Amino acid sequence: MRLHLAIFFLLLAAAAAPAPAAVTLHVSAAQHYEAPGPDANAPADRTVEMDVTLGDTYIQIDSDHGRMIYDFQSRRRYAVDPAAKIYVEYSLYDLVGFRVMEMKNRETLQQALAAAKVSDRPMVTADLENQLSIFKDGPSQVEEKTAGGMHEFSIGGARLASWSEGGTKVSAADAARFAQFLRYAEAGHPQLLERLAQGGMIPERLALYLNGLGPVGTVTLRFSAVLPAQSPAYDLKPYRREAASGGIDGLLDRIAAMTPEQLAAFRAQHPCETSDSGDDFSAARVVETMLGRLECALSTGTPLSLTPEQKEAVGASAPLGLLFASLNPSKQDEYANSIKTLQALREQAPRKAYVLKVFEANNRARMGQVKEAQQLFVEALEANPALAGAYKDLGDVLLMQYDSPRAWRCWDAGRRLAPSLSNFEPVNKFERDLAAQHPRYF
């Protein structure tokens, strides 16, 4: 009886407890650009209308482009197509990771332009920080003035943003989530976003001034219908994961959709070769056998282990000597020959030719041939979609092309397949550094 009463009161309390508070609002974002010179062009003006939910642990944005959900508990984001009832899952790290790389890229460009003296519009650090919402050098002195009911903000003379004195008062948590919305969906200098996060208000109007080498942009945001609401957890059950038919997205969609049980069964379909074929170190089979062993290490993280007899056979194999020499060329002019060697070795190991493609792809990536490398990685993964290490390398190549969303999807797929694979430790460290150095993104 006591147990029944206890359960009854627990259920009653749960039913009576309010859902976490949230704020909903409508955002109208008008983008205007001015050409940097008389002979330059500027993008056409456009306005984006958004309905936004600032939840306790997530942000949801609905627009003509679909729905985007940022989940700060799971550090995931979901691009949802409500009409097609499908969605794609991404990492929350991919945006800040891209911006960190882009900041380094622009810093390099800034130095090159200054050295060459080819631009009369030098890049200003505060402008870069305003566009990318991350610090380059740390906090600076913010200059503020008020005129015509607007607060104007600049750093070192660089005009960054302005917002209205009037607005809607909100809780500290909602103000912080509002700043988070701007950080992800628009832009804003980190110090100004922090002011908004601590201001306890959503202004009626806010303008961001985005200055760079290209067109000068102004994004004017108007906030209306700011209302308190309940914040139930968002629900993806009415939707299914998108399933591309092939290519990189097809591979990634397939891995992302698997349950842990399906993932285990999938790995079992691509086991390491431990049968007679996996132990045949005869001269005729040693290349193929060794490639199988390397494939196993790249798939599972299991260290390569050879008996003394097998080591002797490997050392005596001239083709394997060529293979190992081709894996890490010491000079730039050796890469072309290494690629020819790896291609020629396919004839000696037709069953494992796709493993050779992984090595060739990495060499091509080091030569800057990223498109060719990308295609080789895809071909290798289509032959063995459980080859976890190849997802790591493909992700690296995609990041070199600034495709950070798919880069992280590759890394996530590989880590699902082989969580302990040491190849992913640089990715794990990158994520730890991003979270430590840019905590406001999380």
Residue pairs with C-beta under 8 A, 6 or more apart in sequence:
18 230
19 230
19 231
19 232
20 55
20 56
20 57
20 230
20 231
21 56
21 171
21 173
21 174
21 228
21 229
21 230
21 231
22 53
22 54
22 55
22 56
22 174
22 228
22 229
22 230
22 231
23 53
23 54
23 170
23 174
23 177
23 178
23 202
23 226
23 227
23 228
23 229
24 51
24 52
24 53
24 54
24 225
24 226
24 227
24 229
25 51
25 52
25 54
25 202
25 223
25 224
25 225
25 226
25 227
26 49
26 50
26 51
26 52
26 223
26 224
26 225
27 49
27 50
27 51
27 52
27 221
27 222
27 223
28 47
28 48
28 49
28 50
28 221
28 222
28 224
29 47
29 48
29 49
29 50
29 186
29 219
29 220
29 221
30 45
30 46
30 47
30 219
30 220
30 221
30 222
31 43
31 45
31 46
31 47
31 48
31 217
31 218
31 219
32 45
32 217
32 218
32 219
32 220
33 42
33 43
33 45
33 215
33 216
33 217
33 218
34 42
34 215
34 216
34 217
35 41
35 42
35 215
36 121
36 213
36 214
36 215
36 216
40 215
41 215
42 215
43 215
48 63
48 64
48 65
49 63
49 64
50 61
50 62
50 63
50 185
51 61
51 62
51 63
52 59
52 60
52 61
52 62
52 181
53 59
53 60
53 229
53 231
54 174
54 177
54 178
54 180
54 181
55 177
55 231
55 234
56 173
56 231
57 71
57 72
57 73
58 69
58 70
58 71
58 72
58 73
58 234
59 69
59 70
59 72
59 177
59 180
59 181
59 184
60 67
60 68
60 69
60 70
60 234
61 67
61 68
61 69
61 181
61 185
62 82
66 79
66 80
66 81
66 82
67 78
67 79
67 80
67 81
67 82
68 77
68 78
68 79
68 80
68 185
69 77
69 78
69 80
69 234
70 77
70 92
70 180
70 184
71 77
71 78
71 92
71 234
72 92
72 180
72 442
74 92
75 91
75 92
75 93
75 442
76 89
76 90
76 91
76 92
77 89
77 90
77 91
77 92
78 87
78 88
78 89
78 90
78 236
79 87
79 88
79 90
80 86
80 87
80 236
80 239
81 87
81 242
82 239
85 238
85 239
85 240
86 239
86 240
86 241
86 242
87 236
87 239
87 240
87 241
87 242
88 241
88 242
88 253
89 241
89 256
90 405
90 408
90 409
91 405
91 408
91 409
91 411
91 412
92 441
92 442
93 408
93 430
93 431
93 434
94 404
94 405
94 407
94 408
95 184
95 404
95 441
96 134
96 434
96 438
96 441
97 399
97 404
97 407
97 408
97 430
97 434
98 402
98 404
99 132
99 133
99 134
100 134
100 434
100 438
101 399
101 402
101 404
102 132
102 402
103 128
103 132
103 134
103 136
106 123
106 128
107 128
107 136
109 123
109 213
110 122
110 123
110 128
113 119
113 122
113 123
113 213
114 122
119 213
121 213
123 212
123 213
124 156
124 158
124 211
125 136
125 137
125 140
126 140
126 154
126 155
126 156
126 158
126 160
126 189
127 158
127 160
127 210
127 211
127 212
128 136
128 212
129 135
129 136
129 189
129 190
130 158
130 160
130 161
130 187
130 188
130 189
130 192
130 208
130 209
130 210
130 211
131 187
131 210
131 212
132 187
133 182
133 183
133 187
133 188
133 189
133 190
133 193
134 190
134 438
135 190
139 190
139 191
140 155
140 156
140 191
141 155
141 156
142 153
142 154
142 155
142 191
142 192
142 195
143 153
143 154
143 155
144 151
144 152
144 153
145 151
145 152
146 152
146 165
149 164
149 165
149 166
150 162
150 163
150 164
150 165
150 205
151 162
151 163
151 164
151 165
152 159
152 162
153 159
153 160
153 161
153 162
153 189
153 192
154 160
155 189
155 191
158 211
159 209
159 211
160 189
160 192
160 208
160 209
161 188
161 189
161 192
161 206
161 207
161 208
161 209
162 206
162 207
162 209
163 196
163 203
163 205
163 206
163 207
164 203
164 204
164 205
164 206
165 203
166 203
166 204
167 201
167 202
167 203
167 204
167 223
167 226
168 201
168 202
168 204
168 223
168 226
169 200
169 201
170 178
170 200
170 201
170 202
170 226
171 200
172 198
172 200
174 202
175 196
175 197
175 198
175 199
175 200
175 201
175 202
176 197
176 198
178 196
178 197
178 202
179 188
179 193
179 194
179 196
179 197
179 440
180 197
180 440
182 188
182 193
182 196
182 206
182 221
183 193
183 440
183 441
184 441
186 208
186 219
186 221
187 208
187 210
187 219
188 196
188 208
190 440
193 440
194 440
196 203
197 440
202 223
202 226
203 223
204 222
204 223
204 224
205 220
205 221
205 222
205 223
206 220
206 221
206 223
207 218
207 219
207 220
207 221
208 218
208 219
208 221
209 216
209 217
209 218
210 216
210 217
210 218
210 219
211 217
241 253
241 256
241 257
242 249
242 253
243 250
243 253
243 254
243 257
244 250
244 252
244 253
247 378
248 374
248 378
248 394
248 398
248 406
248 410
249 406
251 378
251 381
251 382
251 385
251 413
252 406
252 409
252 410
252 413
254 385
255 263
255 385
255 413
255 416
255 417
256 409
256 412
256 413
256 416
258 266
258 416
263 416
263 417
266 385
266 386
267 386
267 417
269 386
270 299
270 384
270 385
270 386
270 387
272 278
272 292
272 295
272 296
272 299
272 300
272 302
273 289
273 292
273 296
277 285
277 288
277 289
277 292
278 289
278 292
278 293
279 289
279 310
280 286
280 289
281 289
281 290
281 309
281 310
281 313
281 314
282 313
283 313
283 316
283 317
286 313
286 314
286 317
286 319
286 320
287 317
287 319
287 320
287 323
287 345
287 348
287 349
287 352
288 348
288 349
288 350
288 351
288 352
290 314
290 317
290 320
290 323
291 349
291 352
291 355
291 356
292 352
292 355
293 304
293 306
294 304
294 355
295 352
295 355
295 384
295 387
296 302
297 303
297 304
297 389
298 355
298 358
298 387
298 388
298 389
298 390
298 421
298 423
299 384
299 386
299 387
299 388
299 389
299 417
299 418
300 388
300 418
300 421
301 388
301 418
301 420
301 421
301 422
301 423
306 314
314 320
319 345
319 348
322 341
322 345
323 341
323 342
323 345
323 359
325 338
325 341
326 337
326 338
326 339
326 341
326 342
326 359
326 363
327 338
327 359
329 335
329 337
329 338
329 363
332 367
335 363
335 364
335 366
335 367
336 367
338 363
339 360
339 363
339 364
342 356
342 359
342 360
342 363
343 356
343 360
345 356
346 353
346 356
349 355
349 356
354 379
354 380
354 383
354 384
355 380
357 376
357 377
357 379
357 380
358 376
358 377
358 380
358 387
358 389
358 390
358 393
360 376
361 372
361 373
361 374
361 376
361 377
361 380
361 393
361 394
361 397
362 373
362 393
364 370
364 372
364 373
364 376
365 373
365 393
365 396
365 397
365 400
370 397
370 400
370 401
373 397
374 394
374 397
374 398
374 401
377 390
377 393
377 394
377 397
378 394
380 387
380 390
381 387
381 390
381 391
381 394
384 390
386 417
388 414
388 415
388 417
388 418
388 421
388 423
389 414
389 418
389 421
389 423
390 414
391 410
391 411
391 413
391 414
391 417
392 410
392 411
392 414
392 421
392 423
392 424
392 427
393 423
394 410
395 406
395 407
395 408
395 409
395 410
395 411
395 414
395 427
396 407
398 404
398 406
398 407
398 410
399 407
411 424
411 427
414 421
414 423
414 424
415 421
415 424
415 427
418 424
434 441
435 441
435 442
